[in-house]
């Protein structure tokens, strides 16, 4: 029997959160199903092992999560502890993909797993934003990140999600003076294909923002922009969808509550299932993605593939997505520029229709395309050690 391609889902199989990293990990699991062995590091059993049914249920679930962290039920913890003395060899693999930003515990266990893999071992690299914007990142993430970037040097290749992310990693390693780094390729992510839905007429128009609430996502600027427009008499609803980061998203949550208490037409749904998300896109006039910086920017692409124009930054990774059309791009993502862009689209039906038509002409790779490109690139790699 041929050894499978191993996919490390140590975090994603223990949470129902659907942040960008989790969406990528779940998509790969779905597209490579049948060709892979999905695995996890079990800290209670002190071993690498295949996923169990309850972990598989987490991957398949569409129910929205209320927290990002891993959740191990007590029964799974006890089961691991009871197995801890029976040290098991990791599952054998023909190759390995690690799509997550792995923890220190997983990093310490990687050498055991690497020894069981005969072919290339590849990690996905999402971004270096914890170093580039430490003031907007959780302190524990900032503290961990330099070690994580060094841990990536163990791999045979790194698949960055954008050219901007590729350059950030290569530049960091160059700054460290790394003499022999693994190859880094920019492989843009795939996009979920939307289900067919009739556009709902919404009055007043709805501006939609789909994004986790965290510091660098810049919701405070968007909320300030919306308030300035409401004060000027503009009629629209701002709808926010996304899971809040408990530390860096707190200020945005507080401001949302204050605006809602003041009677502003502001709706915050938190995380939602796919059906609710599709309905939100269908009724939106356009979307806004106020993030200061991204490794890729899935919500921008997911807006465009649904024919919805997006207001966003035109620089770095977001510019890589936006430049082919359908976006109203900003040089600086600040409250005045966000307000001006939103007012422009609310007041000019012709420009909004032209951007929607441009969005409708855009073509994006599917997750199947992405999985195929990733595997083809992996086949070109040699083992470094």
C-alpha positions as CSV (number, residue, x, y, z in Angstrom):
1,X,0.0,0.0,0.0
2,X,1.4,3.4,-1.0
3,X,2.0,5.8,1.9
4,X,-0.4,8.8,1.8
5,X,0.4,12.5,1.7
6,X,0.1,13.7,5.3
7,X,-1.8,16.9,6.2
8,X,-1.2,18.3,9.6
9,X,-4.4,19.6,11.0
10,X,-3.4,19.9,14.7
11,X,-5.2,23.1,15.3
12,X,-8.0,23.1,12.7
13,X,-9.3,19.7,13.8
14,X,-9.8,21.1,17.3
15,X,-11.7,24.3,16.5
16,X,-14.8,25.3,14.5
17,X,-13.4,28.7,13.8
18,X,-13.1,29.7,10.2
19,X,-10.4,32.3,10.1
20,X,-8.3,32.5,6.9
21,X,-5.8,29.8,8.0
22,X,-8.6,27.5,9.0
23,X,-10.4,28.0,5.7
24,X,-7.2,27.1,3.8
25,X,-6.6,24.0,6.0
26,X,-10.2,22.8,5.6
27,X,-10.2,23.4,1.8
28,X,-7.0,21.4,1.4
29,X,-8.5,18.6,3.5
30,X,-11.5,18.5,1.2
31,X,-9.7,18.7,-2.1
32,X,-7.0,16.1,-1.2
33,X,-9.5,13.8,0.4
34,X,-8.7,10.2,-0.5
35,X,-5.0,11.0,-1.3
36,X,-4.1,12.2,2.2
37,X,-3.8,11.1,5.8
38,X,-5.1,13.9,8.0
39,X,-3.1,13.9,11.2
40,X,-2.7,15.7,14.5
41,X,-0.2,16.1,17.2
42,X,-1.9,14.8,20.4
43,X,-0.2,16.5,23.4
44,X,-2.0,14.2,25.8
45,X,-0.9,11.0,24.2
46,X,2.5,12.5,23.3
47,X,2.3,11.2,19.7
48,X,1.3,12.0,16.1
49,X,-1.8,10.1,15.0
50,X,-4.6,10.0,12.5
51,X,-7.8,12.1,13.2
52,X,-10.6,10.5,15.2
53,X,-14.3,10.9,14.3
54,X,-14.9,13.8,16.6
55,X,-12.0,15.7,15.0
56,X,-13.4,14.9,11.6
57,X,-16.7,16.3,12.7
58,X,-15.0,19.6,13.6
59,X,-13.7,19.8,10.0
60,X,-17.1,19.2,8.5
61,X,-19.1,21.4,10.8
62,X,-20.6,24.6,9.4
63,X,-21.8,25.8,12.8
64,X,-20.1,29.1,13.7
65,X,-17.5,29.1,16.5
66,X,-17.3,31.5,19.3
67,X,-13.6,31.2,20.0
68,X,-10.4,30.6,18.0
69,X,-8.6,28.3,20.4
70,X,-8.3,24.6,20.3
71,X,-10.9,22.7,22.3
72,X,-10.2,19.1,23.5
73,X,-13.1,17.5,25.3
74,X,-12.3,15.9,28.6
75,X,-12.9,12.4,27.2
76,X,-10.2,13.0,24.5
77,X,-7.8,14.3,27.1
78,X,-8.3,11.3,29.3
79,X,-8.0,8.9,26.3
80,X,-4.7,10.5,25.4
81,X,-3.3,10.3,28.9
82,X,-4.2,6.6,29.1
83,X,-2.3,6.0,25.9
84,X,0.7,8.1,26.8
85,X,2.9,5.3,28.0
86,X,2.5,3.4,24.7
87,X,4.7,5.5,22.5
88,X,3.5,5.1,18.9
89,X,5.5,5.8,15.8
90,X,4.1,8.6,13.6
91,X,2.0,7.6,10.6
92,X,4.2,7.0,7.5
93,X,3.8,9.5,4.7
94,X,5.1,10.0,1.1
95,X,5.0,13.8,1.7
96,X,3.8,16.3,4.3
97,X,1.9,19.5,4.1
98,X,1.6,21.8,7.2
99,X,-1.0,24.5,6.4
100,X,-1.2,26.0,9.8
101,X,0.8,28.5,11.9
102,X,2.0,25.8,14.2
103,X,2.5,26.1,18.0
104,X,5.7,25.6,19.9
105,X,4.5,22.1,21.0
106,X,3.9,21.1,17.4
107,X,7.3,22.5,16.4
108,X,9.1,20.5,19.0
109,X,7.3,17.3,17.7
110,X,8.0,17.9,14.0
111,X,11.4,16.0,13.9
112,X,9.5,12.8,14.9
113,X,7.1,13.3,12.1
114,X,9.7,14.3,9.6
115,X,11.5,11.0,10.2
116,X,8.4,9.1,9.1
117,X,8.0,11.1,5.8
118,X,10.0,9.9,2.7
119,X,9.2,12.8,0.4
120,X,9.1,16.5,0.5
121,X,7.9,18.3,3.7
122,X,6.2,21.6,2.9
123,X,4.7,24.4,5.1
124,X,2.3,27.1,4.0
125,X,3.3,30.6,4.9
126,X,0.5,33.1,5.4
127,X,2.2,36.3,6.5
128,X,4.7,38.0,8.8
129,X,2.2,40.6,10.1
130,X,2.9,39.8,13.8
131,X,6.4,41.2,13.2
132,X,5.4,44.0,10.8
133,X,2.5,45.2,12.9
134,X,3.2,44.0,16.5
135,X,1.1,46.8,17.9
136,X,-2.0,45.2,16.3
137,X,-1.2,41.6,17.2
138,X,-1.7,39.6,20.4
139,X,1.4,39.7,22.6
140,X,1.8,35.9,22.7
141,X,1.7,35.8,18.9
142,X,4.4,38.5,18.7
143,X,6.6,36.7,21.2
144,X,6.3,33.4,19.4
145,X,6.8,34.6,15.8
146,X,10.6,34.9,15.4
147,X,10.9,31.3,16.6
148,X,8.2,30.2,14.2
149,X,10.0,31.8,11.3
150,X,13.1,30.0,12.2
151,X,11.2,26.7,12.6
152,X,10.2,27.0,9.0
153,X,13.8,26.5,8.0
154,X,13.4,22.8,8.7
155,X,11.1,22.2,5.7
156,X,12.0,21.3,2.2
157,X,9.9,24.1,0.7
158,X,7.6,26.9,1.8
159,X,4.5,27.7,-0.2
160,X,3.7,31.4,0.4
161,X,0.1,32.5,-0.2
162,X,1.1,35.6,-2.1
163,X,4.2,37.3,-3.6
164,X,4.1,39.8,-0.8
165,X,4.3,37.1,1.8
166,X,7.0,35.3,-0.1
167,X,9.1,38.5,-0.1
168,X,8.5,39.1,3.6
169,X,9.8,35.6,4.5
170,X,12.8,35.7,2.2
171,X,13.8,39.2,3.4
172,X,13.5,38.1,7.1
173,X,15.7,35.1,6.5
174,X,18.2,37.2,4.6
175,X,18.3,39.7,7.5
176,X,19.0,36.8,9.8
177,X,21.9,35.8,7.6
178,X,20.6,32.3,7.0
179,X,23.1,30.6,4.7
180,X,20.9,28.0,3.1
181,X,17.2,28.5,3.2
182,X,14.5,26.3,1.7
183,X,12.9,27.4,-1.6
184,X,9.9,29.7,-1.2
185,X,7.2,29.8,-3.9
186,X,4.2,32.2,-4.2
187,X,1.1,30.1,-4.8
188,X,-2.0,32.2,-4.6
189,X,-4.9,30.6,-2.8
190,X,-8.1,29.1,-4.2
191,X,-11.6,30.6,-3.7
192,X,-14.8,28.9,-2.7
193,X,-17.4,29.0,-5.5
194,X,-20.6,30.6,-4.3
195,X,-24.0,29.0,-4.5
196,X,-26.4,30.7,-6.9
197,X,-28.5,33.2,-5.1
198,X,-30.7,36.0,-6.4
199,X,-29.5,39.4,-5.3
200,X,-31.9,40.8,-2.7
201,X,-33.0,44.4,-3.0
202,X,-32.0,46.1,0.2
203,X,-33.2,49.5,1.2
204,X,-31.3,51.4,2.6
205,X,-28.2,49.9,0.9
206,X,-26.1,47.5,2.9
207,X,-22.3,47.9,3.1
208,X,-20.8,44.6,4.2
209,X,-17.5,43.9,5.9
210,X,-16.5,40.2,6.3
211,X,-13.4,40.0,8.5
212,X,-12.3,38.8,11.9
213,X,-12.3,41.7,14.4
214,X,-8.7,42.3,15.3
215,X,-6.4,45.3,15.5
216,X,-4.8,45.2,12.0
217,X,-8.2,44.6,10.3
218,X,-8.8,48.3,11.1
219,X,-12.4,48.2,12.0
220,X,-12.1,51.4,14.2
221,X,-11.3,53.4,11.0
222,X,-14.3,51.8,9.2
223,X,-16.6,52.6,12.1
224,X,-15.4,56.2,12.3
225,X,-15.9,56.5,8.5
226,X,-19.5,55.2,8.9
227,X,-20.3,57.5,11.7
228,X,-19.1,60.5,9.7
229,X,-21.4,59.5,6.8
230,X,-24.4,59.0,9.1
231,X,-23.8,62.4,10.7
232,X,-23.8,63.8,7.1
233,X,-27.2,62.3,6.5
234,X,-26.1,59.3,4.3
235,X,-28.6,56.4,4.5
236,X,-27.1,52.9,4.6
237,X,-26.7,50.0,6.9
238,X,-23.2,48.7,7.9
239,X,-23.1,45.0,8.5
240,X,-20.1,43.3,10.1
241,X,-19.5,39.5,10.1
242,X,-16.5,37.8,11.7
243,X,-15.1,36.3,14.9
244,X,-13.6,38.8,17.3
245,X,-10.0,38.4,18.6
246,X,-10.5,38.8,22.4
247,X,-7.5,41.1,22.9
248,X,-6.9,43.2,19.8
249,X,-10.6,43.3,18.8
250,X,-11.9,44.6,22.1
251,X,-11.8,48.3,21.1
252,X,-13.9,47.6,18.0
253,X,-16.4,45.6,20.0
254,X,-16.8,48.5,22.4
255,X,-17.2,51.0,19.6
256,X,-19.8,48.8,17.9
257,X,-21.8,48.7,21.1
258,X,-21.6,52.4,21.5
259,X,-22.8,53.1,18.0
260,X,-25.7,50.6,18.3
261,X,-26.7,52.2,21.6
262,X,-26.8,55.6,19.8
263,X,-29.3,54.1,17.3
264,X,-27.0,53.8,14.3
265,X,-28.0,51.3,11.6
266,X,-25.0,49.0,12.5
267,X,-25.4,45.2,12.6
268,X,-22.7,42.9,14.0
269,X,-23.4,39.2,13.5
270,X,-20.2,37.7,14.8
271,X,-19.3,34.4,13.1
272,X,-22.0,32.9,10.9
273,X,-22.6,29.8,8.9
274,X,-22.2,29.6,5.2
275,X,-25.9,30.1,4.4
276,X,-26.1,33.3,6.4
277,X,-22.8,34.5,4.8
278,X,-24.2,33.9,1.3
279,X,-27.4,35.8,2.1
280,X,-25.3,38.7,3.4
281,X,-23.3,38.9,0.2
282,X,-26.5,38.7,-1.9
283,X,-28.1,41.7,-0.2
284,X,-24.9,43.9,0.0
285,X,-24.5,46.8,-2.4
286,X,-20.7,46.4,-2.0
287,X,-18.1,45.3,0.5
288,X,-15.4,47.1,2.5
289,X,-12.2,45.4,3.7
290,X,-10.4,48.0,5.8
291,X,-7.4,45.8,6.7
292,X,-4.1,47.6,6.9
293,X,-2.1,44.6,5.6
294,X,-2.8,41.0,4.6
295,X,-0.9,37.9,3.6
296,X,-3.5,37.2,0.9
297,X,-7.0,38.7,1.6
298,X,-9.5,36.0,1.0
299,X,-12.5,38.3,1.8
300,X,-11.6,40.6,-1.1
301,X,-11.4,37.7,-3.6
302,X,-14.6,36.1,-2.1
303,X,-16.5,39.4,-2.6
304,X,-15.3,39.7,-6.2
305,X,-16.2,36.2,-7.2
306,X,-19.7,36.9,-6.0
307,X,-19.8,40.0,-8.3
308,X,-19.6,42.5,-5.3
309,X,-17.2,45.4,-5.6
310,X,-14.8,45.9,-2.7
311,X,-13.3,49.0,-1.2
312,X,-9.8,48.0,0.0
313,X,-6.1,48.9,0.1
314,X,-4.4,48.8,-3.2
315,X,-0.9,47.9,-1.8
316,X,1.0,44.7,-1.1
317,X,-0.9,41.5,-1.1
318,X,-4.3,43.2,-1.4
319,X,-3.1,45.0,-4.4
320,X,-2.2,41.7,-6.0
321,X,-5.8,40.8,-5.8
322,X,-7.4,44.2,-6.5
323,X,-5.4,45.3,-9.5
324,X,-7.3,43.2,-12.1
325,X,-10.6,45.0,-11.5
326,X,-13.7,45.2,-9.4
327,X,-12.2,47.1,-6.5
328,X,-12.1,50.8,-5.5
329,X,-8.6,50.9,-4.1
330,X,-7.2,53.3,-1.5
331,X,-3.7,54.6,-1.1
332,X,-4.2,54.9,2.7
333,X,-6.8,53.0,4.6
334,X,-8.0,55.7,7.0
335,X,-11.4,56.9,8.1
336,X,-11.5,59.9,5.7
337,X,-10.5,57.8,2.7
338,X,-12.9,55.0,3.6
339,X,-15.7,57.5,4.1
340,X,-15.0,59.2,0.7
341,X,-14.9,55.8,-1.1
342,X,-18.2,54.6,0.5
343,X,-19.9,57.9,-0.2
344,X,-18.7,57.7,-3.8
345,X,-20.3,54.3,-4.4
346,X,-23.4,55.1,-2.5
347,X,-23.9,58.2,-4.6
348,X,-22.9,56.9,-8.1
349,X,-25.0,54.0,-9.3
350,X,-23.1,54.0,-12.6
351,X,-19.7,53.5,-11.0
352,X,-21.0,50.9,-8.7
353,X,-22.5,49.0,-11.7
354,X,-19.2,49.3,-13.6
355,X,-17.2,47.9,-10.7
356,X,-19.8,45.1,-10.3
357,X,-19.4,44.2,-14.0
358,X,-15.6,44.2,-13.6
359,X,-15.9,41.9,-10.6
360,X,-18.1,39.6,-12.5
361,X,-15.5,39.2,-15.2
362,X,-12.8,38.2,-12.8
363,X,-11.5,34.6,-12.7
364,X,-10.0,32.9,-9.7
365,X,-8.5,29.5,-9.2
366,X,-10.7,27.0,-7.3
367,X,-9.4,25.1,-4.3
368,X,-9.0,22.1,-6.6
369,X,-6.7,24.2,-8.8
370,X,-4.7,25.3,-5.8
371,X,-4.3,21.8,-4.5
372,X,-3.1,20.6,-7.9
373,X,-0.6,23.5,-8.2
374,X,0.7,22.8,-4.7
375,X,1.2,19.1,-5.4
376,X,2.9,19.8,-8.7
377,X,5.3,22.2,-7.0
378,X,6.0,19.8,-4.2
379,X,6.9,17.1,-6.8
380,X,9.7,19.4,-8.0
381,X,11.3,19.6,-4.5
382,X,14.2,17.6,-3.2
383,X,14.8,16.5,0.4
384,X,17.2,19.0,2.0
385,X,18.2,16.6,4.9
